[in-house]
Amino acid sequence: MLPQIGTGVPNAGFTVLGGLAGALLHNECFEKLGLNLKLFGDSITKPDNHSAWQQQNRFLDVRFGWNYPVVMAVMAASLSLFALLLELLIPYENELVANNGWFPSLCGFGIGMLNLELAFNTKSTMGSSTSYSLLIGKKPKTEAQANESTTGLLHRTVGNYHQVLHLLAAVLGAYASAIIADNIPTSAPGVETPYVAFFGGMLMLFGSRLGNGCTSGHGIAGLPLLDAYGIIAVCSMFASGIIAAFAIGQDNLRI
């Protein structure tokens, strides 16, 4: 959502406001009332009430005794070849109004590299939905808890709010990318009114907090770690996205 602000997408501000409302709704209706309906349990970076074995057993390499480097090397090579094949068979330029966007495979590689940056600087994993909860008043982890899991340079500088800083930087990064590609303003077809933008943002963040992870946490961070919860979440995200695309009409979703 925040990169949409950086690229000048109409109604992007309403989408972000809806996201804050969705995070607030989850905080008020679930966390403060003591309700626990999270579908995927606690995130991979937070302690929970399960034993250490149960917590680690959610990772497929641990569960099945796989050699993690080998599995990830095969997975990375297979997905890279598949992405390149798609770019050859279905030219991505046909889906862009300006016909001057970035190579999708290159963008995916850059997004994946964010995991290294966060690992070195925060000793944590990629995520974004928690920042919305922090912005609307959710208390961060205590300093003692934070020091146990997040002792990198960035954490020591900005404390528990490093994720907020990371997302704000995404606005600037999106703006710089769009300027270089010369496609400002961009658009988000299907989101023509502030009401749709607000409601969509609210659903997105409420669902992210309910599942304790978004496309960043479950997808960008969870999949490379072979997290079973992340795999289930990402499959559900793509399935619902495909259904929504056909329901709205694929031609209306060109960007």
Secondary structure, DSSP 4 states (H G I P E B T S, - for coil): -HHHHHTT-TTHHHHHHHHHHHHHHHIIIIITTT----SS-S-TTS--SS-HHHHHTTBHHHHHT--HHHHHHHHHHHHHHHHHHHHHHS-GGGG-SSS----HHHHHHHHHHHHHHHHHHHSS----HHHHHHHTT-----HHHHHHH--SHHHHHHGGGHHHHHHHHHHHHHHHHHHHHT--S---TT--SHHHHHHHHHHHHHHHHHTT--IIIIIIIITTTTBHHHHHHHHHHHHHHHHHHHHH-GGGG--
